[in-house]
């Protein structure tokens, strides 16, 4: 499948092309329809990246930032507990300091955590994007 855009800029995945029209799928809804070939422009993006692009940005960022169950669990803990100091995180969870700081950096880069102060110590709090993503993942 190849990502394409129609004349109005809507993104589709090309399912099948014939001489005059193409069968395309809307990655957000899964709906398929035929459009004239003259209305479609190819995109250089990977079809899998285009399909992933149909997910809400916050959810997509959370999934990409959580490389394993421990990372996902840490994100869920932030969503449930709110702001936590680095000291609390090191005491409460089975992560070494290096692994913890690596995850915190990835979550910050993904827009899932923000630095804060907790009881006078350096800490982190979940962003709205993190809270929304965990809520969606819990379904």
N, C-alpha and C positions, 0 to 999 in steps of 0.2 A: 504494500500500500504506500502511496505517495501523498504527502500533504499538498493540498491545493487551496486557493482562495477564489471566491466568485467575484463578480464585478462590484458587489457591495462590500467586499472585504471580509466576508464570513469564511471561516476556516472549515475545511472538510478533509476527509481521508478518501482518496480515490480507490474505489473497490474494483471497478471494471470499466475499461474504455472501449467504445465501439467507434465506428467511422464518424458519426454525427453527434453522439451524446455520451455522457459518462455516468455511471452509477457511483454516487458519493455517499459517505456516511458522516453525519454530524458527530464529532467525538464527544460532545457534551451530552447528547440525548440518545445516541445510537440510531437515530432515524435515518433511513436511506431514501434517496430520491435520485431521479435522473436530471441532469443539467446539460445544456448544450456545451460542447467542447470549447466553443469560442468565448464562453463566459468564464472559463477556468484558467488560472495562472498557477504553474507549479511553484512550490516553495522549496528551499534547500534544506529544510529541517528534517530530521529523522521522523518517520511515521510514528515510532514509539514515543518520541518526545512530544509530538503533536497530540497523541492520545493522552499522555500524562498531563498535558496542558489544559485538559478539560476539567481537571480537579481544581477545587478552590486553592488559591495560592498558599494560604496558611497550612492547609492539610498536606499539600504537596511538599512544602518546606519541612514539616514535621516528619513525614515519612522519609525524606531524603537525609535528614539529620540524624535519624535513629538507626544506626547500623546494626544494632542487636537488641535483645530483650532488656539488657541492663540499661541501655540508653533510653529506650522507650519507657521503661519503668521509672527512670529518673524524671523524665518529662511529665509522666502521670503524677508523680509525687509532688512536683512543683505545682501542678494544676490543683491538686487536692489540698496541699498545705500552705501554698502562697510563698511569700518571701522566706528564704532560709539563708543563714550565714554559712560561710565556707567551713567554719569549724563544725557546725551542726552536720553538714553534709559528710565531712570526713569521719565524724563519730558514728553517724547513723547507717551508713551504707558500706558495702563491701567493695569499695573502689579505692585504689591507691591514689595518692595526691596527683600524680602525673595523669592518670586516666581521667580523674574527675575534672582537672583543669582542661584537658583536651575536649571532653564533652561540653563543658561550660562554654568554651570558645566556639565550638561548632553551633551550639544552640544560640549564642549571641549573634554569630554571623548569619544564622537563618532567621533572625528576628523573633526568636522564641523566648529569650530571656533578656532582662535588662539589669545592669548593676544597680545595687542599692546598699543601704546601710541597715543592718539588723542588729538591734541591741548594741550599737556602737561598733559593730564589726562589719567587715566587708561581706557582702552577700549578693544574692540574685533573686529576682522576682519574675514570675511568668508574665509575658505580655498578653494582650488580648488575642493575638494570633495563636499563641500556645493554648490558651484556654479554649478557644473555638475549635482548634484542631483536635484536642483531646475529647471534647464534647462530640464532635463528628465521628471520631474513631470509636467512641463508646456506642454510638448509634442509638 
